[in-house]
Amino acid sequence: MRDALFDGDLRAGVRDVSPLMLGIVPFALVAGIAAVDAGLGLAEAVGMSVIVFAGASQLAALDLLGSNAPLAVVVGTAVVINLRMLMYSASIAPHFADYGRRLRAGLAYLLTDQAYAISVAEFDENPDRSRWRYYLGAGASLWVVWQIGTIAGVVIGAGVPDAWGLTFAVPLVFLALLVPAMKDRPTTVAGVAGGAIAVVAAGLPLNLGLLVGALCGIAAGLAAERIDSEAMAS
């Protein structure tokens, strides 16, 4: 086990994911600050961060918790936002098909956008790589930095006066995630439609506006992708 921990493949995963930490650290800080704003204590914030371990859905859930939304709406919104993980897992699963179920379950917990992207690229480029060790190096590094950043955000958020308005960083983070993702017509349609509908539906009962916006955005993006596919085929 000790040899595995210091294996070159594991170190390669840590090394390759390290540049991405520049974006993870401020994101984690904002998640911690948002937890304080939602009324969570340190133990609750860390517990949520450990269990959920998904930045965008975590922020959305915290925003809804701060608005006293029903738990079903909070969970439903987080699930919708994380639906992309189904596609990630289906894509990366063949690379782990030879491993046992327990190991695959542990690796699944560490699945994030960043760990998926760099691992799939590395597996295609270096097929002889120890896949589970490389992925573990990337995913576990992200997990550790995320938890530390969340704790730091809770500590910082608890000591910052409300007048400073640090919680405004939450929508800014979502914008920073959204804009780079709008790289073609379907994703742009999904982003614009989802955002517009969420704003219009903000007054719905049970704080359902965000969930409705997310679902409509997904539907609009899929419709736009289908129209583009049919246009290319004709």
N, C-alpha and C positions, 0 to 999 in steps of 0.2 A: 504493500500500500504506500509505503514511504517513497519507493521508486516511482510509483505512479504520480504522486504529488509533485515530484520534481522532474517529471518526464518532459522531453523537449516539445511534444505535441501540446501538452497542457500549457507550457510557457508560451508557445506560439499563439494560442488562443488569447491569453492575457495580453500579450504584446499587440496583437492585431486590433483588439477592442479598445485599447488604451486611448487612442486619439478621440474616440467617440465620447469619452468621459467628460470632455469639455462641454458637451451639450447635456449630459445626464445630470451633472452636479447642480446647475441652476434649476433644472426641472425638479429635482428631488427637493431642493430648498423651497421652491414654490409649493410643492405638495405638503411639506411640513407646515408652512405658513397657512395654507388653506385649511389644514386640519385644525389649527388653533382657531381660525376664524369660524369654523363650523362648530366649535365648542368641544372638541375632543382634547383629552389630556394626553400626556406623553405615552403612557402605556397603550391607550386606545389607538393613537395615531400609528405607533410602531406595529401594533397588532394588525391593523388594517393594511399597512404597507407590506408586512410579511405575508399575509394571507392573499391579498389581491395581487400585488406586485405587477401592476400595469398602470403606467403613468396617466394616460388620457382618461381611462375609465375611472381611475382613482380620483382625479380632479373633478370629473363630472359627478361622481357619487358624493364627494365632499360638498360640492356646490348645492346639490339637492338636499343633503342632510342639513346644511345650514339654512335651507329654506323650509325645513320641517316637512319634507315630502314623505309620503308613505314608504315603508321599507320595500314593498313590492316594486314601486316605481324606481327606487334607487338601484335595486338589483337588476331590474329589467333593462334600465339604461346602460348599466355597466356591461351586461351581457351583449347588448346590441353593438356597443362600441368595440367590444372584443371579438366580434364574429370573424374578423380577419385572421385570428389565431387558428381557426379551423382550416383555412387555406394554407397557412404556414405549416401547420402540423401535417397536413396531407402531403405537402410538397417535400418536407424533410424526412418523413417517416421511412421511405425506402432506404435512406442512408443508415438507419438504425435497426433495420429489420432483423439483423443477425444477433442482436442483444436480447437479454432476458427482459421480461415484463417489468420487473421491479426497477431495473436500471432505466428503462425507457420512461417509466412513470416519473422517476426523479428528474430526468432530463427534460420532460415535458413541463415540469414546474418552472424551469428556468427559461422557457421560450419567451423571447421578446423580439421586437422588430430588428434590433441591432444584432443580437446573437444569431437570429435566423439568417440575416443578409450576409454577414461575413462568413458564417459556417458553410452555407450552400456554395458560395463563391470559392471557398477554399477546398471543399470536397471535390468540386469539378476540376479545379486546377491541379490538386495534389491527391489523386485517388488512393495513394498509399498511406495517407495520414491516418493516425488513430482517431477516428471520428468522435468517439464519446469523450476522449480526453481533451481534444481541441475545443469541442463545444462546451465542455465543463469549464475550461479555462476562461472562455469568453462569457458564458452565462453567469457563472459564480462571481466573476469580477464585477459585472454589472449589478448583481444582487447586493453585494457588499457595499458598493458605492452608493446605491440607491437607499439602503437602510441608513447608512451614516448621514447622507444628505438630508433624509427625512427627519432624523433626530435633530440635526443642526437647524433645520427649518422650524421645527417646533420650538426649540430653545430661542431662536432669533425672533420668531413670531410672537412668543409670549412676552418678550421684553420690549417690543416696538409699539409706540403709541398708535392708536387707531387713526390719528390725524395724518400719519405718514402715508396711509393708503396703500400699503404693500400688497393687499389682496387684489389690487388692480393688475398685478402680475399674472393672475390666473387666466383672464381672457387673452392677455398678450401671449402667453405660452400656447394657448390653443390656436391663435393666429399664426404663430411661428411654425406650428405643426401642419396647419392647413395649407398655407400658401405653397410650400415646396411640393406638396402632394397633388396640387392641381396642375398636372403636367400634360394632360390631354383633354379632349372634349368631355368624355364621360365623367372623369374625376372633377372637372370644373363644374359641370352641371350638377353633380352630386353635392359639391361644397356649397354652391350658390343656392340651390333649392333647399338643402337641409338648413342652412343658416337663415334664409328668409322665412321659411315655415316655422322654425323655432321661435323667431322673433314675433311673428304674427300670433303664434299659439301660446305665447308666454302667459296669457291670462287663463289658460285652461285649468279646470279643477285638478287637485292632487299634484300640481306641478308637472303635468304631463307634457308640457311644451317641448322640452328637450328630447324626450323619448319619441314624440311624434315627428319632430324635425329630423332626428337621426334615421328613423324608418323611412320617411319620405325621401330623404337624401339618398339612401341606398336604392330605393325603388327608381328614383329619377336617373341615377347613374347607370343602373342596369338597363333601363329603357334606352338611354342614349347610346350605350355600348351595343345594344341589339340593333338599333337603327343604323349605326355606323357599319356593323358587320353585314347587314342586309344590303347597304349601299355599295359596299366593296364587292359583294358577291354578284351583284346585278350588272 
